[in-house]
Amino acid sequence: MNRPRILIVEDEVKIASVLSDYFESHRFHVSVLYRGDHVLAFMKGQPLDLILLDLMLPGMDGISLCRDIRKTSRVPIIMLTARVEEADILLGLDLGADDYIVKPFSPREVVARAKAVLRRSGEEPLPRTLETGPFSLNTQSREVRIHKVLLKITPNEYGILKALMTAQGRVFHARNWWAWSRATNLKGITGPLTPI
């Protein structure tokens, strides 16, 4: 199983180092940036499962950065800040942050909240490649192969195959398939399914 990929955006080197060490000890793959204006370019080349985002950053503040990230990505964001005013917390959450942690904090609490946000968001990372029998499904590129030959499939077919591969051994009845796919926040299925 691949480790969850987390980006820590924090200009205080000591805090970034403590968080990085703590997340790595909990089997996260960690990247650290110290400036807000480097984040969007970094995200273009790196798939991420979670971002820890300081509010007060050089180059671009966390509020503006959160707003820009939300224009193109649903990656979970946890804001880190020394600001305790309710207006700041509400603004961060209104812009799309998934949680808000006030400094000083315990690194254990931050890891626990990160895991909870990943569970709630439905983005708890899957392995990058799912394999079942002759099928191979890449969850990042959305490519499906059978016997290593690339298949051309629709988004609905991809969503169904991904669901079946992540719930191996489970029997689905037509009457409860749609409810299950909604309850598990299944992405990729855009229309109703009818029994064959």
N, C-alpha and C positions, 0 to 999 in steps of 0.2 A: 504494500500500500504506500502510495506517495505521501510525503509529509505535506500538511497544509502550508501554502506560501503566504507569508505575511510581509507587508511593507510597513516599517516604522518610520514615520516622518516626524522627527524631533530634533530641534536645534541644540538642546542641551546634551552635550556628548556623554556626560555621566549617566543621565537618565536613559538615553538611547542604548548605551552599553549594558546597563543592568537589565533593561527589558529584552534586549537581544539575547543575552546569555540565558535569561530565564525561559524565553520562548524556545530557544534551541534545546534546552534541557528537557522540554516537554514535546520534543519531536516536531517542531515547526521548522520550515525552511525560512530563514529571516534575511531580509534586505533592509538596509538603513539609508535614509537620505536626510540631510541636515538643512535643506532649503526647500521651500514650497514650490519655487519655479522650476525645479527639476523633476517633479512628480509626473506630470502628464506625458512627457517624453519617455520616461522610464516605463510607464504603464503600456505604452505602445509595443514594447518588446518583451514584456513579462506578463504571463497570466498570473493573476493574484486571487487569493481566496479571502483576504481581509486586509484592511488598512487601518493602522493606528495613526491618527492625525492630530498633531499639536495645533492649537489655535493660533499662537503667536509665533510666526515663522519669518525668517528673512526671505526676500524675493517675492513671496506671495503668501498672504495669510491663509489660515486654515478654513475660514468661512468662504472666501472666494474660491479656494481650491475645491472644497466640498461641492460648491455650486457647479463648478466646471466639470468635475468628475461625474456628477449626476446627469449631465447632458448626454453622456455616452456610455455610462457603466452603472450596473447595479451591484458592484462589489460592496460587501458590507464595510461600513466605516464606523470606527469608534473614535470620538473626539477626546483628546487629552488636554486639560487646561488648568491653569491656576485660577481662572475666573470663576467666581461662584454666583454671580448675579443670575437670577432666574431668566432675565431677558436673553442673556448670552446662551444659556442652555436651551431655551425654547427656539432661538434662532437656528442653532446648530441642528436640532432635531427636525425643525421645519424644512431645512434645506436638504435633508435626506440622511443625516447621520443616524446610525442604528442604536447607538448608545453614547453616553457622555460620562467620562470619569474625571473627577476633580483631583488635582494634585494637592497635597502629597497622597500617594496611593501605595498599596501593597502590590508587588509584582504578581503574587499568587492571585489576588483579586482580578487583576487585569487579564491573566491567562484564563481564569474561570469565566469571566465575562466574554472573552473572545470565543471560547468554546460554545458558550450559550448563544451568542449571536450567530455563529456558524450553524448551529442546530436550528434555530428559529428561522433563519433566512432560507433554509432549504439548500444552502450552498455548502453544507458540510462536504468537504471535497471527496469526489469519487476518484478512484484510480484514473490516471490519464488514459489508460487503455483497458477496456473490458473485453474479456475473451470467454467464449462459450462454444465448445465444439469447433466447427470450422469458421465461426464468426469472430471478427475483431472489430471493436467500435472505439474510436478515438473521441473522448469527450471534449477535447479542446478544438480539434479541427472539424468535428462532426462527420468524419469519414468512416464508412463501413466497408469492411472487406470480408469476402468469403474465400477461403483457401488463398489468401493474400492478394486476391483480385479485387480492385476497387469497384464498388457497386454504385450505381446512380439511383438514389432513392429520394422520395419526397420528404418534407419536414414531418408529416404525420407518420410515415413509415419509420423514420429515424426515432421519433418519440416513442412509438410503440416498441420498437426493438430495444431501445435503451431501458424502458420500463421493465420489459421482460427479463433483460439481462441483469438488472439490479435487484430483481425479486425472484431469483431462480428458485424453483420448487413450489412456487405459489400458483394455485389454480385460480384463474379469473373467470367469472361468469359475466355474460354480456350485461346483466342488469346492475352489477356493481362495479364494472370496470371504470366507468366515467367518474363515479364518486371517489374511487380509490385514486385515480390519476389527479383529481382536483385536490384531495386531502393531502397528497404527498407533494404538492406544488410541482407537478410534472410539467416540464417545459418542452415545447416542440409539438404538442398535439393541439391543433387549431380548430378542428371540426368534430362533429358528433361521429361516433362509431356505430355501425349497425352490424348485427350478427350476420355471419356468412351463411 
